[in-house]
Amino acid sequence: MKFVGLDVGGTFIKSALVINGRVKKFQVIPSLASKGPEYSINQIIRAIDVLVKDTQGIGIGIAGITDARAGVVKTSPNLKGWDDIPLAATLKQRFKKPVKIINDVDAICLGEWYYGRARGYRNVFLFTVGTGVGGAVICEGKLVLGANGFAGELGHTVINFNGPKCSCGNHGCLERYVGARYIIRYARRLLKKHPSRLSQYKKLTPAIIAREAKNGDSVAKDVFTRVGFYLGVGITNIIALFDPELIIISGGISRAGKVLFDPIRKTVRQKLLGEQYRNYRIVASALGDYAGIMGAALLFNKRICPD
């Protein structure tokens, strides 16, 4: 079986063919999210166009609150102007193929559960940290979508109700402390006060900051200590709610290694009720950029995603 899989985020669209669980012709293009839905949909069409021939369907994981059954993107903090967009119907009309959509983090979680780090586990929570921060839940061997399909929006849970304003309009959301743009913003704030190798970079990214942290730069290490602390707070809340046996951190930040995971694990050990009695692991994702694409293709697998 051959499917087109897409992972549509606030910054990039990742796409590929998924043939019997193998990824072929992987590509990345900008999502042009800041220009509005028309531009982003044209980019999605562009990504599909070069892959769609002789495929059985198109599966899409997309950043935002989705109605998977209706194929509608209800809203998205990281995709400007996406409100009640009938994405599945639009693409079905364009390509004359079955189209299924799901929240991007749910797609990543499905990919990791079926093919990657979470294979064989029954209770899993997956974070993805990038432009935004999302979450997805496997509970007792089933993907949890919730009554309205909106379960897992961890990035927009409030960890400080007097905190700074988030892109969603609320204050003190977890995303506001650990999303990519805020990691960079905090690093630049520290650079005004302390010398650092980070100052040599005209354009900072979380990957650059992580690399310099691994190399011992004190400012970069401070940035990731702070990020790890706040992610640890979020993970503590999730373990208290769902008691998962595995917590996966996905997205580019997950490649940071010990500089990120050590402060996460330290925070959870300090804050989690009954920590010494719980059996859990906090790990990085295994599939990287392929997870969401592979998970989106699984939307056509009736055993995993029955209609």
C-alpha positions as CSV (number, residue, x, y, z in Angstrom):
1,M,0.0,0.0,0.0
2,K,1.2,3.5,-0.9
3,F,0.1,6.7,0.8
4,V,1.1,10.3,0.9
5,G,1.9,11.5,4.4
6,L,2.2,15.1,5.5
7,D,3.2,16.8,8.7
8,V,2.0,20.4,8.5
9,G,3.4,22.8,11.2
10,G,3.6,26.5,11.7
11,T,7.0,26.7,10.0
12,F,7.5,23.7,7.7
13,I,5.5,21.1,5.8
14,K,7.2,17.7,5.8
15,S,5.9,15.2,3.3
16,A,6.8,11.8,1.8
17,L,5.5,8.6,0.4
18,V,4.8,5.9,2.9
19,I,5.0,2.5,1.3
20,N,4.3,-0.5,3.6
21,G,5.8,1.5,6.6
22,R,8.8,2.8,4.7
23,V,9.4,6.5,4.0
24,K,10.3,7.5,0.4
25,K,10.9,10.8,-1.3
26,F,11.0,12.8,1.9
27,Q,10.8,16.6,1.4
28,V,10.5,19.8,3.5
29,I,9.1,23.1,2.3
30,P,8.0,26.2,4.2
31,S,4.4,26.4,5.3
32,L,4.1,30.2,4.8
33,A,1.7,30.2,7.8
34,S,2.1,33.9,8.4
35,K,0.5,34.7,5.0
36,G,-2.7,33.0,5.8
37,P,-4.7,29.8,4.8
38,E,-4.7,30.3,1.1
39,Y,-0.9,30.4,0.9
40,S,-0.5,27.4,3.3
41,I,-3.0,25.3,1.4
42,N,-1.2,26.1,-1.9
43,Q,2.0,24.8,-0.2
44,I,0.2,21.7,1.0
45,I,-1.0,21.1,-2.6
46,R,2.5,21.7,-3.9
47,A,3.9,19.1,-1.5
48,I,1.2,16.5,-2.5
49,D,1.5,17.1,-6.2
50,V,4.9,15.5,-6.6
51,L,4.0,12.4,-4.6
52,V,0.3,11.6,-5.3
53,K,0.5,9.5,-8.4
54,D,-0.6,5.9,-7.9
55,T,-1.3,6.3,-4.2
56,Q,-4.3,5.1,-2.2
57,G,-4.9,8.2,-0.1
58,I,-3.5,11.3,1.6
59,G,-3.0,11.5,5.4
60,I,-2.2,14.8,7.1
61,G,-1.2,15.6,10.6
62,I,-1.7,19.4,11.0
63,A,-0.9,21.8,13.8
64,G,-4.2,22.9,15.5
65,I,-7.5,21.8,16.8
66,T,-9.0,19.4,14.2
67,D,-12.3,17.6,13.7
68,A,-10.8,14.5,12.3
69,R,-14.1,12.9,11.5
70,A,-15.3,15.9,9.4
71,G,-11.9,16.7,8.0
72,V,-12.0,20.3,9.3
73,V,-9.3,22.4,10.9
74,K,-11.3,24.3,13.6
75,T,-8.5,26.6,14.7
76,S,-4.7,26.8,15.1
77,P,-2.6,29.2,17.2
78,N,0.3,28.6,14.8
79,L,-1.4,28.8,11.5
80,K,-2.7,32.3,10.9
81,G,-6.4,32.6,10.0
82,W,-7.1,28.8,10.0
83,D,-10.7,28.8,11.4
84,D,-13.2,26.1,10.2
85,I,-11.1,25.2,7.1
86,P,-12.5,22.1,5.3
87,L,-9.1,20.9,4.4
88,A,-10.0,17.2,3.7
89,A,-12.8,18.2,1.3
90,T,-10.7,20.8,-0.5
91,L,-7.9,18.3,-1.1
92,K,-10.2,15.5,-2.0
93,Q,-11.8,17.6,-4.7
94,R,-8.3,18.6,-6.0
95,F,-6.7,15.2,-6.1
96,K,-9.7,12.8,-6.3
97,K,-8.2,10.7,-3.5
98,P,-9.4,9.8,0.0
99,V,-8.0,12.4,2.5
100,K,-7.9,12.1,6.3
101,I,-6.6,14.6,8.7
102,I,-5.7,14.6,12.4
103,N,-3.8,16.9,14.8
104,D,-0.1,16.8,14.1
105,V,0.9,15.6,17.5
106,D,-1.6,12.8,17.4
107,A,-0.1,11.7,14.1
108,I,3.4,11.8,15.6
109,C,2.2,9.8,18.5
110,L,0.7,7.2,16.2
111,G,3.9,6.9,14.3
112,E,6.0,6.4,17.4
113,W,3.5,4.0,18.9
114,Y,3.2,1.8,15.8
115,Y,6.8,2.0,14.4
116,G,9.0,3.8,16.9
117,R,9.9,4.4,20.6
118,A,6.5,3.5,22.0
119,R,6.0,0.2,20.2
120,G,4.6,-2.3,22.7
121,Y,3.5,0.2,25.3
122,R,-0.1,0.7,26.3
123,N,0.1,4.0,28.2
124,V,2.1,6.8,26.6
125,F,2.2,10.5,26.5
126,L,4.1,12.3,23.7
127,F,5.2,16.0,23.8
128,T,6.3,17.7,20.7
129,V,8.3,20.9,21.1
130,G,8.8,23.2,18.1
131,T,7.1,26.4,16.9
132,G,4.3,25.3,19.3
133,V,4.1,22.7,22.0
134,G,1.6,19.9,21.7
135,G,0.7,16.6,23.3
136,A,-1.0,13.3,22.6
137,V,-2.1,10.4,24.7
138,I,-2.2,6.6,24.2
139,C,-4.3,5.3,27.1
140,E,-4.8,1.5,27.6
141,G,-3.8,0.9,24.0
142,K,-6.0,3.5,22.4
143,L,-5.3,7.0,21.0
144,V,-7.3,9.5,23.1
145,L,-9.0,12.2,21.0
146,G,-11.5,13.4,23.5
147,A,-15.2,14.2,23.1
148,N,-14.5,16.9,20.6
149,G,-11.2,15.6,19.2
150,F,-9.2,18.2,21.0
151,A,-7.4,16.1,23.7
152,G,-3.7,16.6,24.4
153,E,-3.3,20.4,24.0
154,L,-0.7,20.5,26.7
155,G,1.1,23.5,25.3
156,H,-1.9,25.6,26.1
157,T,-2.3,24.5,29.7
158,V,-1.6,27.3,32.1
159,I,1.4,26.8,34.4
160,N,1.5,30.5,35.6
161,F,-1.8,32.4,35.4
162,N,0.1,35.7,35.9
163,G,2.6,34.8,33.2
164,P,3.3,36.4,29.8
165,K,0.7,36.4,27.0
166,C,0.8,33.4,24.7
167,S,0.0,33.3,20.9
168,C,-3.4,31.7,21.8
169,G,-4.4,34.8,23.8
170,N,-4.1,33.3,27.2
171,H,-1.4,34.0,29.8
172,G,1.3,31.7,31.2
173,C,0.8,28.7,28.9
174,L,3.6,26.1,28.9
175,E,4.3,26.9,25.2
176,R,5.1,30.5,26.2
177,Y,8.1,29.2,28.1
178,V,9.4,26.3,25.9
179,G,8.3,27.1,22.4
180,A,11.1,27.7,19.9
181,R,10.6,31.5,19.6
182,Y,10.5,31.9,23.3
183,I,13.7,29.8,23.8
184,I,15.4,32.2,21.4
185,R,13.9,35.2,23.0
186,Y,15.2,34.2,26.4
187,A,18.6,33.4,25.1
188,R,18.9,36.9,23.6
189,R,17.8,38.4,26.9
190,L,20.7,36.6,28.6
191,L,23.1,37.7,25.9
192,K,22.5,41.3,26.9
193,K,24.0,40.6,30.4
194,H,26.5,37.8,29.9
195,P,29.3,36.9,27.4
196,S,28.6,33.9,25.3
197,R,29.6,32.2,22.0
198,L,25.9,32.5,21.0
199,S,26.6,36.2,20.3
200,Q,28.5,35.2,17.1
201,Y,25.3,33.9,15.5
202,K,23.2,36.4,13.5
203,K,20.3,34.0,13.6
204,L,19.8,31.8,16.7
205,T,17.9,28.6,16.7
206,P,17.2,26.1,19.5
207,A,19.6,23.6,17.7
208,I,22.4,26.1,17.8
209,I,21.7,26.9,21.5
210,A,21.7,23.1,22.2
211,R,25.0,22.6,20.4
212,E,26.7,25.4,22.3
213,A,25.2,24.1,25.6
214,K,26.8,20.7,24.9
215,N,30.1,22.5,24.3
216,G,29.9,24.1,27.7
217,D,28.7,27.6,27.0
218,S,27.2,28.9,30.2
219,V,24.5,31.0,28.7
220,A,23.3,28.2,26.4
221,K,23.3,25.8,29.4
222,D,21.2,28.2,31.4
223,V,18.7,28.4,28.6
224,F,18.3,24.6,28.6
225,T,18.2,24.4,32.3
226,R,15.2,26.7,32.3
227,V,13.5,24.9,29.4
228,G,14.1,21.6,31.0
229,F,12.6,22.9,34.3
230,Y,9.4,24.1,32.6
231,L,9.0,20.9,30.5
232,G,9.5,19.0,33.7
233,V,6.6,20.9,35.3
234,G,4.4,20.0,32.3
235,I,5.5,16.4,32.4
236,T,4.8,16.2,36.2
237,N,1.3,17.4,35.6
238,I,0.8,14.8,32.8
239,I,2.1,11.9,34.9
240,A,-0.2,13.0,37.8
241,L,-3.2,12.9,35.4
242,F,-2.5,9.9,33.2
243,D,0.2,7.8,34.9
244,P,1.9,6.8,31.6
245,E,4.7,4.3,31.6
246,L,6.5,6.2,28.8
247,I,6.8,9.9,28.1
248,I,8.3,10.8,24.7
249,I,9.7,14.2,23.8
250,S,9.6,14.9,20.0
251,G,10.7,17.8,17.8
252,G,14.1,19.2,17.1
253,I,14.6,20.1,20.8
254,S,14.6,16.4,21.7
255,R,18.0,16.0,20.0
256,A,19.6,18.3,22.7
257,G,20.4,15.2,24.9
258,K,21.5,15.5,28.5
259,V,21.5,19.3,28.6
260,L,17.7,19.0,28.2
261,F,16.8,15.7,29.7
262,D,18.8,16.0,33.0
263,P,16.9,19.1,34.2
264,I,13.6,17.5,33.0
265,R,14.2,14.4,35.0
266,K,15.4,16.3,38.0
267,T,12.3,18.5,38.1
268,V,10.0,15.5,37.8
269,R,11.8,13.6,40.6
270,Q,11.4,16.7,42.8
271,K,7.8,17.5,42.1
272,L,5.9,14.3,41.3
273,L,3.6,12.8,44.0
274,G,4.6,9.2,44.7
275,E,7.6,9.4,42.3
276,Q,9.4,6.6,44.0
277,Y,6.5,4.2,43.5
278,R,6.0,4.9,39.8
279,N,7.5,3.0,36.8
280,Y,8.0,5.5,34.0
281,R,10.6,6.6,31.5
282,I,11.3,10.0,29.8
283,V,12.9,9.5,26.4
284,A,13.5,11.2,23.1
285,S,11.6,10.2,20.0
286,A,13.0,7.6,17.7
287,L,11.6,8.5,14.3
288,G,12.5,12.2,14.2
289,D,11.1,14.0,11.2
290,Y,9.4,10.9,9.9
291,A,7.1,10.3,12.8
292,G,4.2,12.6,11.8
293,I,4.3,11.5,8.2
294,M,4.2,7.8,9.1
295,G,1.5,8.4,11.7
296,A,-0.6,10.3,9.1
297,A,-0.4,7.4,6.7
298,L,-1.7,5.1,9.5
299,L,-5.0,7.0,9.4
300,F,-5.9,4.5,6.7
301,N,-5.1,1.5,8.9
302,K,-8.5,0.2,10.1
303,R,-7.1,-1.6,13.1
304,I,-5.6,1.6,14.5
305,C,-8.1,4.2,13.2
306,P,-11.5,2.7,12.6
307,D,-13.9,5.0,11.0
